């Protein structure tokens, strides 16, 4: 989490944050609790280095 917040972390070059990859309309996930829910939209993925941040939110 420190790298995701912008802090320098020795040995950590990249941080990737996302929900598990899932196909909308096909897959179901239980990420908040034990209840499986249909995925209706692509979920955002964030990739961060010490120099840049990429937020990828759609295919």
C-alpha positions in Angstrom: 0.0 0.0 0.0 2.8 2.6 0.6 3.8 2.4 -3.1 0.2 2.7 -4.2 0.0 5.9 -2.1 3.2 7.2 -3.8 5.9 6.3 -1.2 9.3 4.9 -2.2 9.6 1.3 -1.3 13.0 -0.4 -1.8 12.8 -3.3 -4.2 9.2 -2.5 -5.3 9.3 -1.1 -8.9 5.6 -1.5 -9.8 2.3 -1.8 -7.9 -0.8 -3.2 -9.6 -4.2 -2.9 -8.0 -7.4 -4.4 -9.3 -10.3 -6.7 -8.5 -9.8 -10.3 -9.8 -10.1 -10.2 -13.6 -13.6 -11.1 -14.7 -15.6 -10.9 -17.9 -18.8 -8.8 -17.6 -22.0 -10.8 -18.2 -20.1 -14.1 -17.8 -18.2 -14.2 -14.5 -19.4 -13.8 -10.9 -17.2 -12.7 -8.0 -17.5 -12.6 -4.2 -15.0 -9.8 -3.4 -16.8 -7.8 -0.7 -18.3 -10.7 1.2 -19.3 -14.3 0.5 -22.1 -13.4 -1.8 -21.4 -14.0 -5.5 -22.5 -11.1 -7.8 -22.6 -10.8 -11.5 -20.0 -8.5 -13.0 -21.8 -6.0 -15.2 -18.9 -3.7 -16.2 -15.2 -3.9 -16.7 -13.4 -3.1 -13.4 -10.6 -0.5 -13.3 -7.0 -1.5 -13.0 -4.3 0.8 -11.7 -0.6 0.4 -12.5 1.9 2.7 -10.6 5.6 3.2 -10.7 7.7 5.9 -9.0 7.4 8.0 -12.2 3.8 7.5 -13.5 0.3 6.1 -12.8 -1.9 4.4 -15.4 -5.7 4.0 -14.7 -7.1 1.5 -17.2 -10.9 1.4 -17.0 -12.3 -0.1 -20.2 -11.4 -2.5 -23.0 
